Amino acid sequence: MGNREISLSVRVTTIRDGTHGISLAAPDKLLGEWTDSGAVSLTVTEDHRIQIYGINNIERYLLTMPGTVVSCEQLSQAEVSLSIII
């Protein structure tokens, strides 16, 4: 099996159970989500990781993707789109 490119999105949003949280999805599949009522925004770091912030810009999580990041775009204060090769 060779390398393949995968598109992902990370969002601070309302998740499937109706609570506020963080969602990680591919175009055709929800990969994971977790409840976090304190998550407010996210940003892309210089090394293409996703920093998730709470109220008053307090760092909550640092999300690191496996593989090599090909592209990473901040779509809004609450959404990041990225492509990785695994």
N, C-alpha and C positions, 0 to 999 in steps of 0.2 A: 504494500500500500504506500503510495507516494504522498508528498505534502499536498494539503488542500487548504484553500482559503475559506474562511468562515466569517460572515458578517454578524455582528452582535449589537444589541442596544442595551444600555443600562439607564434606568429611569427611577426617579423618585416620584411616586404616583400612588393612586389607589390600586391595591392589588386585588386578586380574585375574591378574597373573603370579605372585601368591603372595607378593610382597614388601610391605613396609610403605611406605605413601606417602600421597598426597593425591588425592582423587577429586572431580571436578566433574561433576554430573549434573542433567539435567532429569528430570521424572517418567517419561518414556518413552524416555530416551536418555542414554547415557554421553557426555559432551561432552569429557572429557579426564581424564587421570590421569598422575601421575609418581611415580617411586620416590624416596623420601626416608626413609632409616632413622633420621634424626635428628629428624623431625617428631614432636611429642608432643601438642600441643594447639592450639586456635585460639580467637580471640575476635572479637567485632564491635567496631569502633572507633566513636567518636561520629559520624563522617561515613560510616558504613555500609560500610566496607571490612573485609576479613577479614585479621586479623593471625595468622600462623602462627608458633608458637613451637617451639623445641627444648628440650633438657635445660637445666635451671636458668633457665627462662624467657627464653632468649636468642632475640631476634627473628630469624626466618629469611626470611620472605616477607611482602609486603603485597599482597593481591589486590584489585584494583579492577575492578568490573564496569562494562561500558558501559551507557549509558542512565540512567534515573532509578530509584533504589531506592524501591519503594513500601512494602515491609515487610522487616524483617530480625529473625530470632529465633534466639537461642542455644539450641539444643536440648540440648546436652551440652557437656562440655569438648572433645569431638572432632567436633562437628557443628553447622553453621549452616544455616538455611533462609532463603531470601530470594526476594522477587518484585521483578522489574525491568520497566520499560516501555522498549521499544526501538522 
